[in-house]
């Protein structure tokens, strides 16, 4: 029975260590998206074209 308590304590300790490591990584910006903003400018023209087509359709109606 004492082995269960030791394993439970070790597992909680490991979980706390991983949680703290995750929080530190998030605060340092490890999961920030640096790829999407550089690619967004490549697709910006298509979005503007779609918006202008919609506005032309609403003007005709």
Secondary structure, DSSP 8 states (H G I E B T S, - for coil): -HHHHHHHHHHHHHHHHHHHHHHHHHHTTTT---SHHHHHTTSHHHHHHHHHHHHHHHHH-
